[in-house]
Amino acid sequence: MKKQKRTNWKRAAIAAFIILVLEVFVWNHSFWLTSEYNPIRVDKIYTETGQLLETGTDYQIGDNSYLEIRDIDQKVKNIYLNVETYKETERNVLTLRLNMIDEGNQEYYGVDNRVISSLLDKCNYISVYPYGNLKSLKITFPREKGTTITIKTIILNQPVPLFFSVERVLVMYLLYLLIQTLFFQPYETHYQQNAKKRRLITFAIFLICIVLIVPLTLIGNDRSGLATMDKYTELTHSLANGMVSVVENADERLLTAENPYDKSERTALGVGGYKWDYAYFNGKIYVYFGVIPVILTYLPYYLLTGSDLPHIVPYLIFLIGLIAGAFKLTDALVCKYCQKIPLKLYYLLQITFMLGIGTLIFAKRVCIYNMAIMAGLTFTVWGLYLWISSLSDASFPKMWKVAAGSLCMALVAGCRPQLLIASFLALPIFAGQGKKIFRERKAKENVSKHLLVLILFCLPYIITAVFLMWYNAARFGSPFDFGSTYNLTTNDMTKRGFHIARWVSGLWYYLFQPPSVNIEFPYIGTTSFHTAYQGKTIYESGIGGIFATNLILLPCLLFYKYRAKFREKKVYLFICFNLIGAILIVCADVQMGGLLTRYTADFTLMFYLAAYMILFTFIDEYYSQSNTLICSIPQTVWCRTLALLCCITCLYLILSVFSLYVSGDYDAYRPVWYYHMKELWGLFDV
């Protein structure tokens, strides 16, 4: 034991030394490469009018503004720019472009845009690679019209200081500990349902996830995203006043439109942006996003206080609820189907599940589009958890959990109707109880109990359905019309129609498209989209299909081959329903909405449930010592393989947060924070 401890301490010390070497010599390679540079201070800076600009004076950027440094004729390897802007702190960055004349080019040629900031460090040192001597340098400012700047200092060939980052060192050391634990230590400890230590560690991991994800949400709490949430505030006011519409009489110009859902016609009438993303029907304006978040959070707060609930509050409630529900659901699945799982895999699979079902998509940006999906997903994971855990007592389901689970699943309809497909999972979950009822149908003493369970299961659905059907009929004349087709948006959703050809590109986009990987931070880029479909396609840049990026989902591909084993283990229907349900949601989203990254959260949950059930079946089979293929594989091999799949999946999901796939992303509304992260984790000059 003592020898093992000494070995562990020795490894930890060696790892710490290597990490320090990486920090000093790799992450700070620019310090060593530039230490012999001879600085050249720039004294003469010319504006586009040919006038000299004195350092320390204000300069306002216009349409064709540029600053020029002439007659350099020197070997220039980098440029240091100390420039002050007068923007608000969180957006205090300046986008510029360097244009050079050198020995190989007699006319200016430009290179890629760069971002500098007085609030950042390394990004102000820009390495340049001219052909021979640099003759002249022109600095232009794309997208900076109206910005006032002050040039404090420009220095050529400025040595880069050593920027030692404690933050980076700590993260690297934590990564070392993770790798050491998952890939170089045995998987000896197994899951125990009632173990206090296991519960404490799970709760600690949950709290760590909250501490890391909630600040990310606060960073993503931008003005334009919040503006979309005002729809819920307006709906709150309307409901408090006994109305279901937010505007009783729409703009007269909209009323005169031949087709009010045609954006080009609305624009021609001068109402192109009027009530954007609201539903317009019979002269009134409605909010078509799910009403349940309003009824549960906004409306009670407004009625009690007379004030509007800050949008971030319900958003965080549902986000934290989703994280907690993901942990509880995976625990319930393990408890019921795979109690012999190694404990380290249990923790890792919980984290991967929580991240993979869409949590980071929601954390990335606060907006009403994410709010509606997230609320529906939160109720779904809690509903499934309550249903599955209600069967922990083999003798009879816990009635309150059955009722609470049904209530959660029913409320999904008032958040994100597509997710109602998950309600059909009740069939495989309670299939055993159905068989038991059939066997005991003649035992009169049990009839009342079974009937009560059935009533408790159905009643929440009935009550919720009655309310939502009334709400829909009051707005759009049909109890089954949620109003999304009357959306005032980029295209006429009422005429969108149904085209099988959409599925070809849609299934590729959502499920199989490889991610765009590059060598610069955030290493995950946005994917390009090309289609031969000759019709209007609503899409945004993606980050890869879920099977190409969430590698832990690959077990889904084994479903057909091992279907007999799944039937034997009585999980065939559960896996089958999840796979079919997920594919149905994909097909529905492609037809109804288009190709948008946030829609992956509609169906990823069910793919994860199918994949995990397949994994749990194989793991349980391994420890039952059956004569199957998996039993011939050493435990360390398959445990570390699963750990690797989880780690790759989590790494992709975390890096995708920094991938700029949203219109108006971090580089637009939190640029200082974004470029700070780029400084920290970029391998090359930022």
C-alpha positions in Angstrom: 0.0 0.0 0.0 2.8 2.4 1.0 4.7 1.6 -2.2 1.6 2.2 -4.3 1.1 5.6 -2.6 4.8 6.6 -3.3 4.3 5.5 -6.9 1.2 7.7 -7.2 2.9 10.7 -5.7 5.8 10.2 -8.0 3.5 10.1 -11.1 1.7 13.2 -9.9 4.9 15.1 -9.5 6.2 14.0 -12.9 2.8 15.0 -14.4 3.0 18.4 -12.7 6.5 19.0 -14.0 5.5 18.0 -17.6 2.5 20.4 -17.4 4.7 23.2 -16.3 7.1 22.5 -19.2 4.1 22.6 -21.6 2.9 25.8 -20.1 6.3 27.6 -20.3 7.6 26.2 -23.6 4.6 25.1 -25.7 1.7 27.5 -24.8 4.3 30.3 -24.5 6.4 29.4 -27.5 6.1 33.0 -28.8 8.0 34.2 -25.8 11.0 32.1 -26.8 10.7 32.6 -30.5 10.6 36.4 -30.2 13.1 37.0 -27.4 15.8 38.2 -29.8 13.7 40.6 -31.7 14.8 44.2 -32.0 11.7 46.5 -31.5 11.0 49.3 -34.0 8.6 51.9 -32.7 6.3 53.4 -35.3 6.3 57.2 -35.2 4.5 58.2 -38.3 1.0 56.9 -38.9 -1.0 58.3 -41.9 -4.8 58.4 -42.2 -6.7 57.7 -45.4 -6.6 61.5 -46.1 -2.8 61.4 -46.0 -2.6 63.4 -42.7 -0.3 62.3 -39.9 -2.2 60.8 -36.9 -0.5 61.6 -33.6 -0.4 58.7 -31.1 -2.8 59.3 -28.2 -5.4 61.2 -30.3 -8.9 60.0 -31.1 -9.6 58.6 -34.6 -13.1 57.8 -35.8 -13.5 55.0 -38.3 -15.7 55.7 -41.3 -16.7 53.9 -44.5 -13.3 53.9 -46.2 -11.0 54.6 -43.2 -7.6 53.1 -42.9 -4.2 53.8 -41.2 -1.0 53.5 -43.1 2.6 53.0 -42.1 4.9 53.9 -45.0 8.6 53.4 -45.9 9.2 50.5 -43.5 11.6 48.5 -45.6 12.6 46.2 -42.8 12.4 42.5 -41.9 9.2 42.5 -39.9 8.1 39.4 -38.0 5.4 40.7 -35.8 3.4 43.8 -35.0 2.3 44.9 -31.5 -0.8 47.1 -31.4 -1.8 49.0 -28.3 -5.2 50.5 -29.3 -7.9 51.8 -27.0 -11.6 51.7 -28.0 -14.5 53.3 -26.2 -16.9 50.3 -26.3 -18.6 48.8 -23.3 -16.3 46.5 -21.4 -17.7 43.1 -22.5 -17.5 44.1 -26.2 -14.3 46.1 -26.0 -12.5 44.5 -29.0 -11.5 45.9 -32.4 -11.6 43.9 -35.7 -8.9 44.9 -38.1 -7.2 43.6 -41.3 -3.6 43.9 -42.2 -2.7 44.8 -45.8 1.0 44.6 -46.9 3.3 45.7 -49.6 6.6 43.7 -49.6 9.4 42.7 -51.9 7.2 40.3 -53.7 4.1 42.5 -54.1 4.0 46.0 -55.3 0.4 46.4 -54.4 -1.4 45.9 -51.1 -2.7 42.4 -50.4 -4.8 41.6 -47.4 -4.7 38.7 -44.9 -7.4 37.4 -42.6 -9.2 39.6 -40.1 -7.7 39.8 -36.6 -9.2 40.9 -33.3 -7.3 43.0 -30.7 -8.3 44.4 -27.3 -6.7 46.4 -24.6 -8.4 44.0 -22.1 -6.5 41.0 -23.6 -2.9 40.0 -23.8 -1.5 37.8 -26.5 -4.0 38.8 -29.3 -2.3 42.2 -29.5 0.9 40.6 -30.9 0.3 39.6 -34.5 2.8 37.5 -36.3 3.2 38.5 -40.0 5.0 36.7 -42.8 5.7 39.1 -45.7 7.8 38.2 -48.8 11.2 39.6 -47.8 11.2 43.1 -46.4 7.9 44.7 -45.5 7.6 48.0 -47.4 4.3 49.4 -46.2 1.5 48.4 -44.0 -2.2 49.5 -44.2 -4.6 48.7 -41.5 -8.3 48.6 -42.4 -11.3 48.1 -40.0 -14.0 45.9 -41.3 -17.4 46.1 -39.5 -16.1 48.9 -37.3 -17.8 52.0 -38.9 -18.5 54.6 -36.2 -16.0 53.2 -33.7 -13.7 55.8 -32.1 -10.2 54.5 -31.3 -7.0 55.8 -29.8 -3.6 54.5 -31.1 -1.3 54.5 -28.1 1.6 52.4 -29.5 2.5 50.5 -32.6 5.7 48.5 -32.4 7.3 46.3 -35.1 9.2 43.2 -34.0 8.1 43.4 -30.4 9.2 40.5 -28.2 6.1 38.7 -26.7 6.1 38.5 -22.9 5.6 35.3 -21.1 1.9 34.9 -20.3 1.8 32.2 -17.6 -1.8 31.0 -17.0 -2.6 29.4 -13.7 -6.1 28.7 -15.1 -4.6 26.7 -18.0 -2.2 24.8 -15.7 -5.0 23.8 -13.3 -7.2 22.6 -16.2 -4.4 20.5 -17.7 -3.7 18.9 -14.3 -7.3 18.0 -13.9 -7.2 16.5 -17.4 -4.2 14.4 -16.3 -6.1 13.2 -13.2 -9.0 12.3 -15.4 -6.9 10.4 -17.9 -5.0 8.6 -15.1 -8.2 7.6 -13.4 -10.0 6.3 -16.5 -7.2 4.7 -18.5 -4.5 3.7 -16.1 -6.3 2.5 -13.1 -8.5 -0.7 -12.7 -12.3 -0.7 -12.7 -12.7 -2.6 -9.5 -15.5 -0.7 -7.7 -19.0 -1.4 -8.9 -22.3 0.4 -8.5 -24.2 -0.2 -5.3 -27.8 1.2 -5.2 -27.8 2.3 -1.5 -24.2 3.2 -1.0 -23.9 6.5 0.7 -20.5 7.3 -0.7 -21.8 6.8 -4.3 -24.7 9.1 -3.7 -22.4 11.8 -2.2 -20.0 11.6 -5.2 -22.9 11.8 -7.6 -24.3 14.8 -5.9 -20.8 16.4 -5.9 -20.5 15.8 -9.6 -24.0 17.3 -10.1 -22.9 20.5 -8.2 -19.7 20.8 -10.2 -21.7 20.6 -13.4 -24.0 23.3 -12.1 -21.0 25.5 -11.2 -19.5 25.1 -14.6 -22.7 25.3 -16.8 -24.7 28.1 -15.1 -21.9 30.7 -15.6 -21.8 29.7 -19.2 -25.6 30.4 -19.3 -25.1 33.8 -17.7 -22.4 34.6 -20.4 -24.9 33.6 -23.0 -27.5 35.9 -21.5 -27.3 38.5 -24.3 -29.7 41.3 -25.3 -30.9 39.9 -28.6 -31.7 36.5 -27.1 -33.5 38.1 -24.2 -35.6 40.1 -26.6 -37.1 36.9 -28.0 -38.2 36.0 -24.4 -40.3 39.2 -24.2 -43.0 37.2 -26.0 -43.5 35.2 -22.8 -43.8 38.5 -20.8 -46.5 39.7 -23.2 -48.3 36.4 -23.0 -48.2 36.6 -19.2 -49.9 40.1 -19.3 -52.5 38.8 -21.7 -53.3 35.7 -19.7 -53.5 37.8 -16.5 -56.1 40.0 -18.3 -58.1 37.0 -19.5 -56.9 37.0 -23.1 -55.1 34.5 -25.2 -53.8 36.9 -27.8 -51.1 39.5 -27.2 -52.4 42.0 -29.8 -56.1 42.2 -30.4 -55.9 44.3 -33.5 -52.8 43.7 -35.7 -51.3 46.5 -37.8 -53.7 47.6 -40.6 -51.0 47.1 -43.2 -50.8 43.4 -42.2 -54.6 43.1 -42.5 -54.5 44.4 -46.1 -51.8 41.9 -47.2 -52.9 39.3 -49.7 -50.6 36.8 -48.0 -49.4 38.1 -44.6 -47.1 35.1 -44.2 -45.0 36.1 -47.3 -42.0 38.0 -45.9 -41.4 39.9 -49.2 -45.0 41.2 -49.2 -44.8 42.2 -45.6 -41.5 44.1 -46.3 -43.1 45.8 -49.3 -45.9 47.0 -47.0 -43.5 48.3 -44.4 -44.2 45.6 -41.8 -41.4 43.2 -42.6 -40.1 43.0 -39.0 -43.5 43.6 -37.3 -44.2 41.0 -34.6 -41.4 38.8 -35.9 -41.8 35.1 -34.9 -45.3 35.7 -33.5 -48.4 33.8 -34.8 -50.8 35.9 -36.9 -54.4 34.5 -37.3 -57.7 36.2 -38.1 -56.4 39.7 -37.4 -54.8 38.9 -34.0 -51.3 38.3 -32.8 -50.5 35.2 -30.6 -47.5 33.6 -29.0 -47.2 30.1 -30.5 -44.4 29.0 -28.2 -45.4 26.5 -25.4 -47.6 28.1 -22.8 -46.6 25.8 -19.9 -43.4 27.7 -18.9 -45.6 30.9 -18.6 -48.3 29.2 -16.5 -45.7 27.6 -14.1 -43.3 30.5 -13.7 -44.1 33.9 -15.3 -47.8 34.1 -14.5 -47.7 33.1 -10.8 -44.8 35.6 -10.2 -46.7 38.4 -12.0 -49.9 37.7 -10.2 -48.2 37.7 -6.8 -45.8 40.6 -7.3 -47.2 42.7 -10.1 -43.8 42.6 -11.7 -42.3 40.8 -14.6 -40.2 37.8 -13.9 -36.6 38.2 -15.1 -36.2 35.8 -18.0 -33.0 34.3 -16.7 -34.8 32.9 -13.6 -37.2 30.4 -15.3 -34.4 29.6 -17.8 -32.0 28.6 -15.0 -34.8 26.7 -13.2 -35.4 24.5 -16.3 -31.7 24.2 -17.1 -30.8 23.0 -13.6 -33.9 20.8 -13.6 -32.7 19.3 -16.9 -29.3 18.6 -15.4 -30.8 17.0 -12.3 -33.3 15.0 -14.3 -30.5 13.6 -16.5 -28.6 12.4 -13.5 -31.7 10.9 -11.9 -32.9 9.2 -15.2 -29.5 7.5 -15.8 -29.4 6.4 -12.2 -32.9 4.9 -12.5 -31.8 3.0 -15.7 -28.7 1.6 -14.0 -30.6 0.7 -10.9 -33.2 -1.3 -12.9 -31.1 -2.8 -15.7 -27.4 -2.7 -14.9 -26.5 -2.7 -11.2 -23.1 -4.4 -11.8 -21.7 -1.5 -13.8 -18.2 -0.3 -12.8 -18.7 2.9 -10.7 -16.3 5.1 -12.8 -18.3 4.2 -15.9 -21.5 5.0 -14.1 -20.3 8.5 -13.3 -18.9 9.1 -16.8 -22.0 7.8 -18.5 -24.1 10.2 -16.4 -22.0 13.2 -17.4 -22.0 12.2 -21.0 -25.8 11.7 -21.0 -26.4 15.1 -19.3 -24.2 16.9 -21.8 -25.3 15.0 -24.9 -29.1 15.5 -24.7 -28.7 19.2 -25.4 -27.8 20.8 -22.1 -24.9 22.8 -23.7 -27.0 23.9 -26.6 -29.4 25.5 -24.1 -26.6 26.9 -21.9 -24.9 28.5 -24.9 -27.7 31.1 -25.4 -30.7 32.2 -23.5 -33.7 32.6 -25.9 -37.3 31.6 -26.3 -36.5 29.0 -28.9 -34.3 27.1 -26.5 -36.6 27.8 -23.6 -39.5 25.9 -25.1 -37.5 22.9 -26.1 -35.6 22.8 -22.8 -38.8 22.9 -20.8 -40.2 20.0 -22.8 -37.0 18.0 -22.4 -36.8 18.7 -18.7 -40.3 17.4 -18.2 -39.5 14.4 -20.4 -36.5 13.3 -18.4 -38.2 13.7 -15.1 -41.3 11.9 -16.4 -39.3 8.9 -17.6 -37.4 8.9 -14.3 -40.5 8.8 -12.2 -42.1 6.1 -14.3 -39.1 3.9 -14.2 -38.4 4.4 -10.5 -42.0 3.8 -9.7 -41.3 0.1 -10.5 -38.5 -0.2 -8.0 -40.9 -2.2 -5.8 -41.5 -5.4 -7.7 -44.9 -6.0 -6.0 -46.7 -2.8 -7.2 -45.9 0.5 -8.8 -45.6 3.6 -6.5 -48.8 5.4 -7.4 -47.6 8.9 -6.7 -44.6 8.4 -9.0 -46.9 7.1 -11.8 -49.1 10.2 -11.4 -46.2 12.6 -11.2 -44.5 11.0 -14.2 -47.7 11.3 -16.2 -48.1 14.9 -15.2 -44.6 15.7 -16.4 -45.0 13.9 -19.7 -48.4 15.5 -20.3 -46.9 19.0 -19.7 -44.5 18.3 -22.5 -47.4 19.0 -24.9 -47.5 22.6 -23.7 -43.8 23.1 -24.2 -42.6 21.1 -27.2 -45.3 18.9 -28.8 -42.8 16.8 -30.8 -41.4 15.4 -27.5 -44.8 13.8 -26.8 -43.6 10.8 -28.7 -41.6 9.9 -25.6 -44.9 9.2 -23.9 -45.2 6.0 -25.9 -42.3 4.7 -23.8 -44.9 4.0 -21.2 -45.8 0.9 -23.2 -42.4 -0.9 -22.8 -41.8 0.6 -19.3 -45.2 -0.7 -17.9 -45.4 -3.8 -20.2 -44.6 -6.1 -17.3 -47.4 -4.5 -15.2 -49.8 -5.0 -18.1 -49.0 -8.7 -18.2 -49.4 -8.9 -14.4 -52.8 -7.3 -14.6 -53.9 -9.8 -17.3 -52.7 -12.7 -15.1 -54.5 -11.3 -12.0 -57.7 -10.3 -13.8 -59.7 -12.8 -11.8 -58.3 -11.8 -8.4 -60.9 -9.2 -7.4 -58.8 -7.8 -4.5 -56.2 -6.5 -7.0 -58.6 -5.1 -9.6 -59.2 -1.8 -7.6 -55.5 -1.3 -7.2 -54.7 -1.7 -10.9 -57.7 0.4 -11.8 -56.4 3.2 -9.5 -53.0 3.1 -11.1 -54.5 3.3 -14.5 -56.6 6.3 -13.5 -53.6 8.0 -11.9 -51.7 7.4 -15.1 -54.3 8.8 -17.5 -55.8 11.6 -15.4 -52.9 14.1 -15.8 -53.0 13.5 -19.6 -56.7 14.1 -19.7 -56.6 17.3 -17.6 -53.7 18.7 -19.5 -55.2 17.8 -22.9 -58.5 19.4 -22.0 -56.7 22.7 -21.1 -54.4 22.7 -24.2 -57.2 21.8 -26.6 -59.3 24.6 -25.2 -56.3 27.0 -25.5 -55.6 25.9 -29.1 -59.3 26.2 -30.1 -59.6 29.6 -28.5 -56.6 30.8 -30.6 -56.7 29.0 -33.9 -60.1 27.4 -34.1 -58.9 23.8 -33.7 -58.0 21.9 -30.5 -55.1 20.3 -32.4 -53.5 23.4 -33.9 -50.6 24.8 -31.9 -50.2 27.7 -34.3 -46.6 27.3 -35.4 -47.6 27.4 -39.1 -49.0 30.9 -38.7 -45.6 32.2 -37.8 -44.5 35.6 -39.1 -41.0 34.5 -40.2 -38.7 34.1 -43.2 -41.1 31.8 -45.1 -44.8 31.0 -45.4 -45.2 28.0 -43.1 -48.8 27.6 -44.1 -47.7 26.6 -47.6 -44.6 24.7 -46.6 -46.1 21.4 -47.4 -44.7 17.9 -47.2 -41.9 16.7 -49.4 -40.1 13.4 -49.0 -37.1 14.8 -50.8 -36.4 16.9 -47.7 -35.6 13.8 -45.7 -32.5 13.0 -47.7 -30.6 16.1 -46.7 -32.3 16.3 -43.3 -31.3 12.8 -42.1 -27.8 13.5 -43.3 -27.6 16.9 -41.6 -29.0 15.7 -38.3 -27.5 12.2 -38.0 -24.5 11.5 -40.1 -22.8 14.6 -41.4 -19.1 14.6 -40.3 -18.0 17.5 -38.1 -15.7 20.2 -39.5 -12.4 19.8 -37.6 -9.5 22.2 -37.9 -6.2 23.0 -36.2 -7.2 26.3 -34.5 -9.4 26.9 -31.5 -12.2 26.0 -31.0 -11.1 23.1 -33.3 -14.7 22.3 -34.1 -15.9 24.5 -37.0 -19.3 24.8 -38.6 -20.3 22.4 -41.4 -21.3 23.5 -44.9 -24.6 22.4 -46.3 -25.2 21.5 -49.9 -28.3 19.9 -51.3 -29.8 19.1 -54.7 -33.3 19.7 -53.3 -34.9 22.3 -55.5 -37.1 24.1 -52.9 -36.7 26.5 -50.1 -34.6 25.0 -47.3 -34.5 26.5 -43.8 -31.1 25.8 -42.3 -28.3 27.1 -40.3 -24.6 26.1 -40.1 -24.4 22.8 -38.2 -21.7 21.2 -36.1 -22.1 17.6 -37.4 -24.6 14.8 -37.2 -25.1 13.2 -33.8 -23.8 9.7 -34.8 -20.6 11.3 -36.3 -20.0 13.4 -33.2 -21.6 11.7 -30.2 -19.6 8.5 -30.5 -21.2 7.0 -27.4 -24.3 6.5 -29.6 -22.6 4.1 -31.9 -24.1 1.0 -30.0 -27.4 1.9 -31.6 -26.0 0.4 -34.8 -25.8 -2.9 -33.1 -29.5 -3.1 -32.4 -30.6 -5.3 -35.3 -27.7 -7.8 -34.9 -28.3 -8.5 -31.3 -32.1 -8.1 -31.3 -32.5 -11.7 -30.0 -30.4 -10.9 -26.9 -32.5 -7.8 -26.2 -35.7 -9.8 -26.4 -34.2 -12.3 -24.0 -33.4 -9.4 -21.6 -36.8 -7.8 -22.1 -35.5 -4.5 -23.3 -36.2 -5.0 -27.0 -39.4 -2.9 -27.0 -37.8 -0.1 -25.0 -34.9 0.2 -27.5 -37.1 -0.2 -30.5 -39.6 2.5 -29.3 -36.7 4.9 -28.6 -35.1 4.4 -32.0 -38.4 4.6 -33.9 -39.5 7.6 -31.8 -36.2 9.5 -32.4 -36.4 8.9 -36.2 -40.0 10.1 -36.3 -39.0 13.3 -34.5 -36.1 13.8 -36.9 -38.5 13.4 -39.9 -41.1 15.7 -38.3 -38.5 18.4 -37.6 -37.2 18.3 -41.1 -40.6 18.8 -42.6 -42.0 21.3 -40.1 -39.0 23.4 -39.1 -36.0 22.8 -41.2 -32.4 22.1 -40.3 -31.4 23.9 -37.1 -28.8 22.8 -34.5 -31.1 23.3 -31.6 -33.6 20.8 -33.0 -31.1 18.0 -32.3 -32.3 18.3 -28.7 -35.7 17.1 -29.8 -34.5 13.6 -30.6 -31.0 13.1 -29.1 -32.5 12.0 -25.8 -34.2 9.0 -27.3 -31.1 7.9 -29.2 -29.1 8.1 -25.9 -31.7 6.0 -24.1 -31.5 3.4 -26.9 -27.7 3.4 -26.9 -27.5 3.2 -23.1 -29.9 0.4 -22.9 -27.8 -1.6 -25.4 -24.7 -0.8 -23.4 -26.3 -1.8 -20.1 -27.5 -5.1 -21.6 -24.0 -5.9 -22.8 -22.4 -5.0 -19.4 -25.0 -7.0 -17.5 -24.3 -9.9 -19.9 -20.6 -9.7 -19.2 -21.1 -10.0 -15.4 -23.6 -12.8 -15.8 -20.8 -14.9 -17.3 -22.9 -16.0 -20.3 -21.2 -17.6 -23.2 -21.3 -14.6 -25.5 -18.7 -12.6 -27.4 -18.5 -9.7 -24.9 -17.6 -12.1 -22.1 -14.4 -13.0 -23.9 -13.2 -9.4 -23.9 -11.1 -8.3 -20.8 -12.9 -5.9 -18.6 -10.2 -3.2 -18.8 -10.4 -3.3 -22.6 -14.2 -2.6 -22.9 -14.3 -0.3 -19.9 -11.5 1.9 -21.3 -13.1 1.7 -24.8 -16.4 3.0 -23.4 -14.5 5.6 -21.4 -12.7 6.8 -24.6 -16.0 7.1 -26.5 -17.5 9.1 -23.6 -14.4 11.4 -23.4 -14.4 12.0 -27.1 -18.1 12.8 -27.0 -17.8 15.1 -24.1 -14.8 16.9 -25.6 -16.7 17.5 -28.8 -19.7 18.8 -26.9 -17.6 21.2 -24.9 -15.7 22.5 -27.8 -18.9 22.9 -29.9 -20.0 25.5 -27.4 -17.2 27.8 -28.8 -18.1 26.9 -32.4 -19.7 30.0 -33.9 -22.9 28.3 -35.4 -25.4 30.8 -34.0 -26.2 34.1 -35.7 -24.7 36.7 -33.4 -22.6 34.3 -31.4 -20.0 34.8 -28.6 -17.7 36.7 -31.0 -20.5 39.3 -31.4 -22.0 39.7 -27.9 -19.3 38.4 -25.6 -16.1 38.9 -27.7 -13.7 39.7 -24.8 -14.6 36.4 -23.1 -14.5 34.5 -26.3 -11.1 35.8 -27.4 -9.8 35.2 -23.9 -10.7 31.6 -24.3 -9.0 31.6 -27.7 -5.9 33.0 -26.1 -5.9 30.3 -23.4 -6.5 27.3 -25.6 -5.3 28.3 -29.1 -2.1 26.5 -30.0 -1.1 29.3 -32.4 -1.2 33.1 -32.3 -4.8 34.2 -31.8 
